[in-house]
């Protein structure tokens, strides 16, 4: 049992719902998914971060910060990293889209 602001919670999900809006949670989940896919694609290609730097033109420290979640890369940087991995971004409808 965890206490936060006088409320008791049993799971991180309960705490997360108390602290963050559904939109913030969805944004975080999407960011984690994108980073995870970049790491997976890089490893599947057998590339180190240094090798990806040479192919993408994005410096290795930037790639490392992107992969460990300490930076928020812009669209241009994401596309530069994704291209040599044989990936791109796509705009698709969200599941359970509640903004309609």
MOVEN-V724699 format. One record per residue. N is the residue number from 1. RES is the residue in one letter. PHI is phi in radians with two decimals (999 if undefined). OMEGA is omega in degrees with one decimal (NA if undefined). D_LAST is the distance of its C-alpha to the last C-alpha in Angstrom with 2 decimals. Layout:
BEGIN
<<N;RES;PHI;OMEGA;D_LAST> <N;RES;PHI;OMEGA;D_LAST>>
END
This chain:
BEGIN
<<1;X;999;-179.6;37.38> <2;X;-2.08;177.9;36.05> <3;X;-1.90;179.9;36.09> <4;X;-2.51;179.5;33.80> <5;X;0.92;178.2;33.83> <6;X;1.41;178.6;35.69> <7;X;-1.85;178.5;33.22> <8;X;-1.88;-178.4;34.18> <9;X;-2.27;179.5;32.08> <10;X;-1.86;-178.3;33.08> <11;X;-2.36;175.6;30.78> <12;X;-1.09;179.4;29.23> <13;X;-1.02;178.4;25.77> <14;X;-1.12;179.1;26.48> <15;X;-1.14;179.9;27.64> <16;X;-0.98;-179.5;24.72> <17;X;-1.16;178.7;22.27> <18;X;-1.31;-173.2;24.58> <19;X;-1.56;-171.8;24.85> <20;X;-1.95;174.9;21.53> <21;X;-1.35;176.2;17.92> <22;X;-1.00;179.3;15.51> <23;X;-1.17;178.5;14.29> <24;X;-1.14;178.2;18.01> <25;X;-1.14;179.5;18.77> <26;X;-1.10;178.5;16.19> <27;X;-1.10;179.0;17.61> <28;X;-1.11;179.4;21.08> <29;X;-1.07;179.4;20.60> <30;X;-1.15;178.9;19.40> <31;X;-1.07;178.6;22.37> <32;X;-1.09;179.8;24.74> <33;X;-1.13;179.9;23.64> <34;X;-1.12;179.1;24.22> <35;X;-1.07;179.0;27.55> <36;X;-1.05;178.9;28.54> <37;X;-1.19;177.4;28.02> <38;X;-1.12;179.4;30.08> <39;X;-1.07;-180.0;32.85> <40;X;-1.06;-179.1;32.84> <41;X;-1.13;179.2;33.07> <42;X;-1.09;-179.2;35.83> <43;X;-1.20;177.7;37.81> <44;X;-1.09;177.1;37.44> <45;X;-1.40;-179.7;38.94> <46;X;1.23;-176.9;41.67> <47;X;-1.75;169.3;41.12> <48;X;-1.44;175.3;42.04> <49;X;-1.10;178.1;40.17> <50;X;-1.11;178.9;43.18> <51;X;-1.15;177.5;42.98> <52;X;-1.15;175.2;39.28> <53;X;-1.01;-178.4;40.30> <54;X;-1.11;-178.1;42.79> <55;X;-1.38;-173.0;40.37> <56;X;-1.76;-174.5;37.41> <57;X;1.45;177.7;39.21> <58;X;-1.66;-176.6;37.27> <59;X;-1.02;-178.1;39.83> <60;X;-0.97;178.3;40.32> <61;X;-1.08;176.9;39.80> <62;X;-1.18;177.4;36.36> <63;X;-1.08;179.8;35.54> <64;X;-1.09;179.4;36.95> <65;X;-1.14;177.9;34.91> <66;X;-1.13;-177.5;31.73> <67;X;-1.20;179.8;32.66> <68;X;-1.61;172.5;33.61> <69;X;1.42;-179.0;30.48> <70;X;-1.64;175.1;32.42> <71;X;-2.28;179.0;30.97> <72;X;-2.08;-173.8;27.63> <73;X;-1.13;176.5;28.35> <74;X;-1.41;-176.0;26.96> <75;X;-1.05;-179.4;25.41> <76;X;-1.06;179.5;28.83> <77;X;-1.14;178.2;30.55> <78;X;-1.01;-178.4;28.14> <79;X;-1.14;177.9;28.61> <80;X;-1.09;-179.9;32.38> <81;X;-1.31;-176.5;32.57> <82;X;-1.21;-174.5;30.43> <83;X;-0.98;179.4;32.36> <84;X;-1.20;176.3;35.71> <85;X;-1.52;-179.3;34.03> <86;X;1.30;-177.3;32.80> <87;X;-2.18;173.9;29.14> <88;X;-2.60;174.6;26.30> <89;X;-1.72;176.6;22.70> <90;X;-2.36;175.8;19.90> <91;X;-1.73;-177.7;16.27> <92;X;-2.32;177.7;14.46> <93;X;-1.09;175.3;11.07> <94;X;-1.32;171.9;10.91> <95;X;-1.24;179.9;11.94> <96;X;0.94;-178.6;10.02> <97;X;-1.11;-176.5;6.86> <98;X;-1.82;-177.5;5.63> <99;X;-1.64;-177.6;3.80> <100;X;-1.40;NA;0.00>>
END
